[in-house]
Every structure is written in structure tokens, then in C-alpha cells.
Amino acid sequence: MNRRPPSDEHSNRMPMRLFLALNLPKKERQRIERAARPLREQDLPVRWVDLDNFHITLKFLGDVRPERVESVQEIMERVAASTVPFQATVDGFGAFPTIRKPSVLWARVGATPELRCLKQDLEWALAELGFEKETRAFHPHLTLGRASGGGGAGAFRGLDELTASLEVESQFTVRTVDLMRSQTGRNGPRYSVLHKARLSGEG
């Protein structure tokens, strides 16, 4: 178990904006950024995410009071203890809600049975603590950038052809589930790891 002692930030009793995520090795984040470079080189009205912030969100928890954090960590440890480390892949690019009128540009993560099971197990376990279950379909991805709202009509013309032409092959082993804190900064959100639960299940 990898649990940090309560910090002063935890003791000030202010809610923290938290989510559960998978963090990629730096080598794979760099590989994905290189593959997506042609997107960044376009004059698109997009706020690009720094590669240090690339992650796969599993569950957004919202504003959580410090006294509930330990219970969340215990749930993470319980699920991780029954989950075997597994391979994840990043294999393409796309956008939500559509490639022609995007709000988010992303790199696609393969929705393997192992990843879906981990997501589902966390959803069910966290529901025990009163966190609402996600009912939308799970589309695992890494956010690369967010549309800024500028540019006008035609700002994303040709983006569908460009994303279809780009190739990325990234594979990594998922070994931990991370509890992340999001804080608003001058240059966008800042993320920090509060806790890591190591996958230790036996196949």
C-alpha cells in the first residue's frame, strides 16, 4: 500500500477537486505528443494540453471533502488488489462531440476488457460511498487539447482528413490507479497525485 500521511492541505477542511486516472510513462507521453505534432502545427483555435498532463480519466469525483479521501483510497486499494496489471494501447486520434465541430481533441485508448472491468469495478465500489455511477458509455482517451471557441466557421476544415492520416502506436503496462487533484492555475489546470494504488491481483 502506498499511502501518504495527511498533509496540511488535507487538514484545512476545504473540498478538493479529485478524479481517478491512469498516468502514462513519460516515454509514451512523448511518443504520443510527437505523433500529434501535425495537429499542433495547424492554426487551430485550440488550447493544447502539456504532455505532463496527459492521462486517462477513469472516474471524476468532483469536490471531495478531506475526511472522505481516506475512504476513497481504501476503495482504490481494494479494487487494485483484485486487478492484474494489464496492457493498454493508444492507437489513433479523434474529437468529441464530432471531428467537424470539436470541443475536445483526443488520442484514442483501446477499450480492452481489462480496462473496462477496472472502470466498472471502481464505479460499483465508489457507489458504496455515495458517488454517482457514470451512465454514459466509456470512451477511454487522452485529452490533447480543448477548442477555445475562436476561429469561426471553417476553423476545423480538413481536420477529419488530417487525424485519419496520423498514426500512433503506444503501448504500456497499467500498474497503478492514481487519485489525482485538479487545481485551477493561471495557465490552466494543474494536476497532482495524492495516492497510488498498485495493481496486485493474480491471474
PyRosetta script that sets phi, psi and omega in degrees:
from pyrosetta import init, pose_from_sequence

init()
pose = pose_from_sequence("MNRRPPSDEHSNRMPMRLFLALNLPKKERQRIERAARPLREQDLPVRWVDLDNFHITLKFLGDVRPERVESVQEIMERVAASTVPFQATVDGFGAFPTIRKPSVLWARVGATPELRCLKQDLEWALAELGFEKETRAFHPHLTLGRASGGGGAGAFRGLDELTASLEVESQFTVRTVDLMRSQTGRNGPRYSVLHKARLSGEG")
pose.set_psi(1, 140.5)
pose.set_omega(1, -177.9)
pose.set_phi(2, -122.9)
pose.set_psi(2, 87.9)
pose.set_omega(2, -176.6)
pose.set_phi(3, -117.6)
pose.set_psi(3, 131.5)
pose.set_omega(3, 178.9)
pose.set_phi(4, -87.9)
pose.set_psi(4, 149.0)
pose.set_omega(4, 174.8)
pose.set_phi(5, -67.4)
pose.set_psi(5, 152.3)
pose.set_omega(5, 179.6)
pose.set_phi(6, -55.6)
pose.set_psi(6, 137.0)
pose.set_omega(6, -179.7)
pose.set_phi(7, -99.9)
pose.set_psi(7, 173.0)
pose.set_omega(7, 176.8)
pose.set_phi(8, -61.5)
pose.set_psi(8, -33.0)
pose.set_omega(8, 179.1)
pose.set_phi(9, -62.7)
pose.set_psi(9, -37.4)
pose.set_omega(9, 179.8)
pose.set_phi(10, -69.2)
pose.set_psi(10, -31.5)
pose.set_omega(10, -172.3)
pose.set_phi(11, -84.6)
pose.set_psi(11, -3.7)
pose.set_omega(11, -179.2)
pose.set_phi(12, -84.4)
pose.set_psi(12, -0.8)
pose.set_omega(12, 172.6)
pose.set_phi(13, 68.3)
pose.set_psi(13, 7.8)
pose.set_omega(13, 176.9)
pose.set_phi(14, -84.7)
pose.set_psi(14, 138.7)
pose.set_omega(14, 178.3)
pose.set_phi(15, -60.7)
pose.set_psi(15, 150.2)
pose.set_omega(15, 177.7)
pose.set_phi(16, -119.2)
pose.set_psi(16, 142.8)
pose.set_omega(16, 178.7)
pose.set_phi(17, -85.2)
pose.set_psi(17, 112.4)
pose.set_omega(17, -169.8)
pose.set_phi(18, -124.1)
pose.set_psi(18, 155.4)
pose.set_omega(18, 172.4)
pose.set_phi(19, -154.2)
pose.set_psi(19, 161.0)
pose.set_omega(19, 176.2)
pose.set_phi(20, -101.8)
pose.set_psi(20, 139.2)
pose.set_omega(20, -174.3)
pose.set_phi(21, -150.1)
pose.set_psi(21, 164.9)
pose.set_omega(21, 168.1)
pose.set_phi(22, -108.3)
pose.set_psi(22, 126.1)
pose.set_omega(22, 177.9)
pose.set_phi(23, -101.8)
pose.set_psi(23, 138.0)
pose.set_omega(23, -176.5)
pose.set_phi(24, -92.1)
pose.set_psi(24, 152.3)
pose.set_omega(24, 172.0)
pose.set_phi(25, -59.9)
pose.set_psi(25, 149.5)
pose.set_omega(25, -176.9)
pose.set_phi(26, -58.5)
pose.set_psi(26, -37.5)
pose.set_omega(26, -179.4)
pose.set_phi(27, -59.4)
pose.set_psi(27, -39.7)
pose.set_omega(27, -179.5)
pose.set_phi(28, -74.4)
pose.set_psi(28, -36.0)
pose.set_omega(28, 176.0)
pose.set_phi(29, -62.3)
pose.set_psi(29, -40.4)
pose.set_omega(29, 178.2)
pose.set_phi(30, -65.8)
pose.set_psi(30, -38.4)
pose.set_omega(30, 179.2)
pose.set_phi(31, -62.6)
pose.set_psi(31, -43.5)
pose.set_omega(31, 179.9)
pose.set_phi(32, -66.7)
pose.set_psi(32, -41.9)
pose.set_omega(32, 179.4)
pose.set_phi(33, -62.3)
pose.set_psi(33, -40.9)
pose.set_omega(33, 178.1)
pose.set_phi(34, -62.0)
pose.set_psi(34, -43.8)
pose.set_omega(34, -179.0)
pose.set_phi(35, -64.6)
pose.set_psi(35, -31.8)
pose.set_omega(35, -178.0)
pose.set_phi(36, -89.4)
pose.set_psi(36, 0.8)
pose.set_omega(36, -175.1)
pose.set_phi(37, -56.5)
pose.set_psi(37, -38.5)
pose.set_omega(37, 177.8)
pose.set_phi(38, -58.2)
pose.set_psi(38, -28.2)
pose.set_omega(38, 176.4)
pose.set_phi(39, -68.9)
pose.set_psi(39, -43.2)
pose.set_omega(39, -179.8)
pose.set_phi(40, -66.0)
pose.set_psi(40, -28.5)
pose.set_omega(40, -177.6)
pose.set_phi(41, -78.4)
pose.set_psi(41, -10.9)
pose.set_omega(41, 174.6)
pose.set_phi(42, -78.4)
pose.set_psi(42, 154.4)
pose.set_omega(42, 178.5)
pose.set_phi(43, -86.4)
pose.set_psi(43, 70.0)
pose.set_omega(43, -177.0)
pose.set_phi(44, -101.3)
pose.set_psi(44, 143.9)
pose.set_omega(44, 176.8)
pose.set_phi(45, -78.2)
pose.set_psi(45, 72.7)
pose.set_omega(45, -173.9)
pose.set_phi(46, -133.0)
pose.set_psi(46, 137.9)
pose.set_omega(46, 170.5)
pose.set_phi(47, -93.5)
pose.set_psi(47, 110.5)
pose.set_omega(47, -173.7)
pose.set_phi(48, -81.8)
pose.set_psi(48, 143.0)
pose.set_omega(48, 178.9)
pose.set_phi(49, -85.0)
pose.set_psi(49, 134.6)
pose.set_omega(49, 176.7)
pose.set_phi(50, -67.4)
pose.set_psi(50, 144.3)
pose.set_omega(50, -175.9)
pose.set_phi(51, -60.6)
pose.set_psi(51, -25.1)
pose.set_omega(51, 177.8)
pose.set_phi(52, -64.8)
pose.set_psi(52, -19.8)
pose.set_omega(52, -178.3)
pose.set_phi(53, -101.3)
pose.set_psi(53, 5.7)
pose.set_omega(53, 177.4)
pose.set_phi(54, -65.3)
pose.set_psi(54, 130.5)
pose.set_omega(54, 177.6)
pose.set_phi(55, -161.9)
pose.set_psi(55, 166.1)
pose.set_omega(55, 175.3)
pose.set_phi(56, -109.1)
pose.set_psi(56, 112.3)
pose.set_omega(56, 179.6)
pose.set_phi(57, -76.0)
pose.set_psi(57, 129.5)
pose.set_omega(57, 176.2)
pose.set_phi(58, -100.6)
pose.set_psi(58, -38.1)
pose.set_omega(58, -176.1)
pose.set_phi(59, -158.5)
pose.set_psi(59, 122.0)
pose.set_omega(59, 175.6)
pose.set_phi(60, -89.0)
pose.set_psi(60, 124.8)
pose.set_omega(60, -176.3)
pose.set_phi(61, -97.7)
pose.set_psi(61, -20.2)
pose.set_omega(61, -178.3)
pose.set_phi(62, 80.7)
pose.set_psi(62, -154.2)
pose.set_omega(62, -178.7)
pose.set_phi(63, -82.7)
pose.set_psi(63, 118.0)
pose.set_omega(63, -174.6)
pose.set_phi(64, -118.7)
pose.set_psi(64, 130.1)
pose.set_omega(64, 178.5)
pose.set_phi(65, -73.1)
pose.set_psi(65, 146.1)
pose.set_omega(65, -175.0)
pose.set_phi(66, -54.1)
pose.set_psi(66, -34.5)
pose.set_omega(66, -177.3)
pose.set_phi(67, -69.7)
pose.set_psi(67, -12.1)
pose.set_omega(67, 178.6)
pose.set_phi(68, -95.0)
pose.set_psi(68, -10.3)
pose.set_omega(68, -173.9)
pose.set_phi(69, -63.8)
pose.set_psi(69, -40.8)
pose.set_omega(69, -178.5)
pose.set_phi(70, -61.9)
pose.set_psi(70, -38.2)
pose.set_omega(70, 178.7)
pose.set_phi(71, -65.7)
pose.set_psi(71, -38.3)
pose.set_omega(71, 176.6)
pose.set_phi(72, -63.1)
pose.set_psi(72, -43.5)
pose.set_omega(72, 179.1)
pose.set_phi(73, -62.0)
pose.set_psi(73, -39.4)
pose.set_omega(73, 179.3)
pose.set_phi(74, -64.2)
pose.set_psi(74, -39.7)
pose.set_omega(74, 176.2)
pose.set_phi(75, -62.6)
pose.set_psi(75, -45.5)
pose.set_omega(75, 178.8)
pose.set_phi(76, -57.4)
pose.set_psi(76, -45.3)
pose.set_omega(76, -178.6)
pose.set_phi(77, -63.7)
pose.set_psi(77, -39.7)
pose.set_omega(77, -178.7)
pose.set_phi(78, -64.6)
pose.set_psi(78, -46.1)
pose.set_omega(78, 179.7)
pose.set_phi(79, -67.6)
pose.set_psi(79, -42.5)
pose.set_omega(79, -178.5)
pose.set_phi(80, -63.1)
pose.set_psi(80, -34.4)
pose.set_omega(80, -178.0)
pose.set_phi(81, -67.2)
pose.set_psi(81, -19.6)
pose.set_omega(81, -179.9)
pose.set_phi(82, -108.2)
pose.set_psi(82, 11.0)
pose.set_omega(82, -177.8)
pose.set_phi(83, -115.7)
pose.set_psi(83, 128.0)
pose.set_omega(83, 178.3)
pose.set_phi(84, -82.7)
pose.set_psi(84, 138.2)
pose.set_omega(84, 173.1)
pose.set_phi(85, -52.5)
pose.set_psi(85, 143.5)
pose.set_omega(85, -175.4)
pose.set_phi(86, -144.2)
pose.set_psi(86, 166.3)
pose.set_omega(86, 179.9)
pose.set_phi(87, -89.0)
pose.set_psi(87, 139.6)
pose.set_omega(87, 173.8)
pose.set_phi(88, -124.7)
pose.set_psi(88, 150.6)
pose.set_omega(88, -178.5)
pose.set_phi(89, -130.4)
pose.set_psi(89, 149.4)
pose.set_omega(89, 170.6)
pose.set_phi(90, -116.5)
pose.set_psi(90, 123.7)
pose.set_omega(90, -168.3)
pose.set_phi(91, -140.0)
pose.set_psi(91, 24.0)
pose.set_omega(91, 177.1)
pose.set_phi(92, 169.5)
pose.set_psi(92, 179.6)
pose.set_omega(92, -177.6)
pose.set_phi(93, -129.9)
pose.set_psi(93, 154.8)
pose.set_omega(93, 179.1)
pose.set_phi(94, -169.1)
pose.set_psi(94, -161.0)
pose.set_omega(94, -176.9)
pose.set_phi(95, -155.8)
pose.set_psi(95, 154.3)
pose.set_omega(95, 170.3)
pose.set_phi(96, -111.2)
pose.set_psi(96, 146.1)
pose.set_omega(96, -10.5)
pose.set_phi(97, -77.8)
pose.set_psi(97, -25.7)
pose.set_omega(97, 174.9)
pose.set_phi(98, -141.2)
pose.set_psi(98, 158.9)
pose.set_omega(98, -178.5)
pose.set_phi(99, -71.8)
pose.set_psi(99, -22.9)
pose.set_omega(99, -179.8)
pose.set_phi(100, -83.8)
pose.set_psi(100, -28.4)
pose.set_omega(100, 176.9)
pose.set_phi(101, -132.8)
pose.set_psi(101, 71.2)
pose.set_omega(101, -173.2)
pose.set_phi(102, -80.9)
pose.set_psi(102, 149.0)
pose.set_omega(102, 166.3)
pose.set_phi(103, -110.3)
pose.set_psi(103, -28.1)
pose.set_omega(103, 178.5)
pose.set_phi(104, -134.7)
pose.set_psi(104, 131.1)
pose.set_omega(104, 172.0)
pose.set_phi(105, -100.8)
pose.set_psi(105, 136.6)
pose.set_omega(105, -173.3)
pose.set_phi(106, -142.1)
pose.set_psi(106, 165.6)
pose.set_omega(106, 169.8)
pose.set_phi(107, -104.9)
pose.set_psi(107, 132.2)
pose.set_omega(107, -174.4)
pose.set_phi(108, -79.5)
pose.set_psi(108, 134.2)
pose.set_omega(108, 175.9)
pose.set_phi(109, -107.9)
pose.set_psi(109, 132.9)
pose.set_omega(109, -179.9)
pose.set_phi(110, -61.5)
pose.set_psi(110, 126.3)
pose.set_omega(110, -179.3)
pose.set_phi(111, -85.4)
pose.set_psi(111, 72.3)
pose.set_omega(111, -177.9)
pose.set_phi(112, -71.4)
pose.set_psi(112, 159.9)
pose.set_omega(112, 175.6)
pose.set_phi(113, -56.1)
pose.set_psi(113, -38.1)
pose.set_omega(113, -179.3)
pose.set_phi(114, -63.7)
pose.set_psi(114, -42.7)
pose.set_omega(114, -179.7)
pose.set_phi(115, -68.7)
pose.set_psi(115, -41.1)
pose.set_omega(115, 178.3)
pose.set_phi(116, -63.3)
pose.set_psi(116, -40.7)
pose.set_omega(116, 179.4)
pose.set_phi(117, -65.1)
pose.set_psi(117, -41.9)
pose.set_omega(117, 177.7)
pose.set_phi(118, -60.7)
pose.set_psi(118, -46.4)
pose.set_omega(118, 178.3)
pose.set_phi(119, -59.1)
pose.set_psi(119, -47.3)
pose.set_omega(119, -177.8)
pose.set_phi(120, -64.9)
pose.set_psi(120, -42.0)
pose.set_omega(120, 180.0)
pose.set_phi(121, -62.2)
pose.set_psi(121, -39.9)
pose.set_omega(121, 178.3)
pose.set_phi(122, -67.5)
pose.set_psi(122, -41.0)
pose.set_omega(122, 178.9)
pose.set_phi(123, -58.5)
pose.set_psi(123, -50.2)
pose.set_omega(123, -177.6)
pose.set_phi(124, -65.0)
pose.set_psi(124, -43.0)
pose.set_omega(124, -178.0)
pose.set_phi(125, -67.5)
pose.set_psi(125, -41.1)
pose.set_omega(125, -179.5)
pose.set_phi(126, -71.0)
pose.set_psi(126, -23.3)
pose.set_omega(126, 175.8)
pose.set_phi(127, -62.8)
pose.set_psi(127, -26.7)
pose.set_omega(127, 177.0)
pose.set_phi(128, -62.8)
pose.set_psi(128, -26.5)
pose.set_omega(128, 179.6)
pose.set_phi(129, -92.2)
pose.set_psi(129, 0.6)
pose.set_omega(129, 178.5)
pose.set_phi(130, 97.4)
pose.set_psi(130, 4.4)
pose.set_omega(130, 176.4)
pose.set_phi(131, -78.3)
pose.set_psi(131, 132.9)
pose.set_omega(131, -176.1)
pose.set_phi(132, -67.2)
pose.set_psi(132, 136.7)
pose.set_omega(132, 177.9)
pose.set_phi(133, -71.6)
pose.set_psi(133, 140.9)
pose.set_omega(133, 175.7)
pose.set_phi(134, -77.5)
pose.set_psi(134, 125.0)
pose.set_omega(134, -178.1)
pose.set_phi(135, -100.3)
pose.set_psi(135, -14.3)
pose.set_omega(135, 179.3)
pose.set_phi(136, -74.5)
pose.set_psi(136, 154.8)
pose.set_omega(136, 178.3)
pose.set_phi(137, -61.2)
pose.set_psi(137, 144.2)
pose.set_omega(137, -178.7)
pose.set_phi(138, -87.0)
pose.set_psi(138, 118.1)
pose.set_omega(138, 177.2)
pose.set_phi(139, -121.1)
pose.set_psi(139, 85.1)
pose.set_omega(139, -176.0)
pose.set_phi(140, -62.2)
pose.set_psi(140, 136.4)
pose.set_omega(140, -176.1)
pose.set_phi(141, -162.5)
pose.set_psi(141, 166.6)
pose.set_omega(141, 169.5)
pose.set_phi(142, -112.7)
pose.set_psi(142, 125.2)
pose.set_omega(142, 177.3)
pose.set_phi(143, -73.2)
pose.set_psi(143, 125.0)
pose.set_omega(143, 178.1)
pose.set_phi(144, -97.1)
pose.set_psi(144, -33.6)
pose.set_omega(144, -177.9)
pose.set_phi(145, -168.7)
pose.set_psi(145, 162.7)
pose.set_omega(145, 179.7)
pose.set_phi(146, -125.9)
pose.set_psi(146, 132.8)
pose.set_omega(146, 179.5)
pose.set_phi(147, -60.9)
pose.set_psi(147, 136.1)
pose.set_omega(147, -175.9)
pose.set_phi(148, -91.3)
pose.set_psi(148, -6.2)
pose.set_omega(148, 177.8)
pose.set_phi(149, 92.1)
pose.set_psi(149, -4.5)
pose.set_omega(149, 178.8)
pose.set_phi(150, -95.6)
pose.set_psi(150, -177.0)
pose.set_omega(150, 173.7)
pose.set_phi(151, 96.9)
pose.set_psi(151, -28.5)
pose.set_omega(151, 177.1)
pose.set_phi(152, 72.0)
pose.set_psi(152, -171.3)
pose.set_omega(152, -178.1)
pose.set_phi(153, -61.1)
pose.set_psi(153, 138.4)
pose.set_omega(153, 178.3)
pose.set_phi(154, 83.0)
pose.set_psi(154, 3.1)
pose.set_omega(154, -177.2)
pose.set_phi(155, -62.3)
pose.set_psi(155, -27.2)
pose.set_omega(155, -177.4)
pose.set_phi(156, -112.2)
pose.set_psi(156, 21.3)
pose.set_omega(156, 178.6)
pose.set_phi(157, -60.9)
pose.set_psi(157, 132.7)
pose.set_omega(157, 179.2)
pose.set_phi(158, 86.0)
pose.set_psi(158, -2.9)
pose.set_omega(158, -178.1)
pose.set_phi(159, -66.1)
pose.set_psi(159, -34.2)
pose.set_omega(159, -180.0)
pose.set_phi(160, -63.2)
pose.set_psi(160, -43.9)
pose.set_omega(160, 178.7)
pose.set_phi(161, -66.0)
pose.set_psi(161, -38.7)
pose.set_omega(161, -178.2)
pose.set_phi(162, -65.7)
pose.set_psi(162, -47.9)
pose.set_omega(162, -178.7)
pose.set_phi(163, -64.3)
pose.set_psi(163, -35.3)
pose.set_omega(163, 179.0)
pose.set_phi(164, -66.4)
pose.set_psi(164, -26.4)
pose.set_omega(164, -177.7)
pose.set_phi(165, -85.5)
pose.set_psi(165, -13.9)
pose.set_omega(165, -176.4)
pose.set_phi(166, -86.3)
pose.set_psi(166, 142.5)
pose.set_omega(166, 178.5)
pose.set_phi(167, -122.8)
pose.set_psi(167, 140.9)
pose.set_omega(167, 174.8)
pose.set_phi(168, -143.4)
pose.set_psi(168, 135.7)
pose.set_omega(168, 176.9)
pose.set_phi(169, -130.7)
pose.set_psi(169, 101.9)
pose.set_omega(169, -179.7)
pose.set_phi(170, -130.7)
pose.set_psi(170, 130.4)
pose.set_omega(170, 178.0)
pose.set_phi(171, -136.1)
pose.set_psi(171, 138.4)
pose.set_omega(171, -179.0)
pose.set_phi(172, -151.1)
pose.set_psi(172, 161.1)
pose.set_omega(172, 179.8)
pose.set_phi(173, -94.6)
pose.set_psi(173, 126.3)
pose.set_omega(173, 176.2)
pose.set_phi(174, -83.0)
pose.set_psi(174, 116.8)
pose.set_omega(174, -177.2)
pose.set_phi(175, -118.3)
pose.set_psi(175, -17.6)
pose.set_omega(175, -179.7)
pose.set_phi(176, -141.2)
pose.set_psi(176, 156.0)
pose.set_omega(176, 165.3)
pose.set_phi(177, -109.0)
pose.set_psi(177, 131.2)
pose.set_omega(177, -174.1)
pose.set_phi(178, -112.0)
pose.set_psi(178, 136.0)
pose.set_omega(178, 171.5)
pose.set_phi(179, -90.0)
pose.set_psi(179, 117.7)
pose.set_omega(179, -172.9)
pose.set_phi(180, -111.3)
pose.set_psi(180, 145.4)
pose.set_omega(180, 173.2)
pose.set_phi(181, -110.1)
pose.set_psi(181, 135.2)
pose.set_omega(181, 177.3)
pose.set_phi(182, -110.1)
pose.set_psi(182, 126.9)
pose.set_omega(182, 177.8)
pose.set_phi(183, -127.5)
pose.set_psi(183, 136.9)
pose.set_omega(183, -179.2)
pose.set_phi(184, -75.4)
pose.set_psi(184, 128.7)
pose.set_omega(184, 177.8)
pose.set_phi(185, -123.7)
pose.set_psi(185, 172.9)
pose.set_omega(185, -178.8)
pose.set_phi(186, -61.9)
pose.set_psi(186, -33.8)
pose.set_omega(186, -178.1)
pose.set_phi(187, -104.2)
pose.set_psi(187, 24.5)
pose.set_omega(187, -179.7)
pose.set_phi(188, 110.9)
pose.set_psi(188, -178.3)
pose.set_omega(188, -177.6)
pose.set_phi(189, -67.1)
pose.set_psi(189, 146.7)
pose.set_omega(189, 174.8)
pose.set_phi(190, -115.2)
pose.set_psi(190, 135.1)
pose.set_omega(190, -177.4)
pose.set_phi(191, -113.3)
pose.set_psi(191, 141.6)
pose.set_omega(191, 175.9)
pose.set_phi(192, -139.4)
pose.set_psi(192, 149.0)
pose.set_omega(192, -179.2)
pose.set_phi(193, -89.2)
pose.set_psi(193, 122.3)
pose.set_omega(193, 176.9)
pose.set_phi(194, -92.5)
pose.set_psi(194, -29.7)
pose.set_omega(194, -175.6)
pose.set_phi(195, -161.2)
pose.set_psi(195, 144.1)
pose.set_omega(195, 176.2)
pose.set_phi(196, -120.8)
pose.set_psi(196, 128.2)
pose.set_omega(196, 175.2)
pose.set_phi(197, -109.2)
pose.set_psi(197, 118.1)
pose.set_omega(197, -173.9)
pose.set_phi(198, -85.1)
pose.set_psi(198, 130.1)
pose.set_omega(198, 176.8)
pose.set_phi(199, -67.9)
pose.set_psi(199, 126.6)
pose.set_omega(199, -174.6)
pose.set_phi(200, -140.6)
pose.set_psi(200, 14.9)
pose.set_omega(200, 179.5)
pose.set_phi(201, -67.3)
pose.set_psi(201, 160.8)
pose.set_omega(201, -179.4)
pose.set_phi(202, -109.6)
pose.set_psi(202, 133.8)
pose.set_omega(202, -179.0)
pose.set_phi(203, -75.7)
pose.dump_pdb("model.pdb")
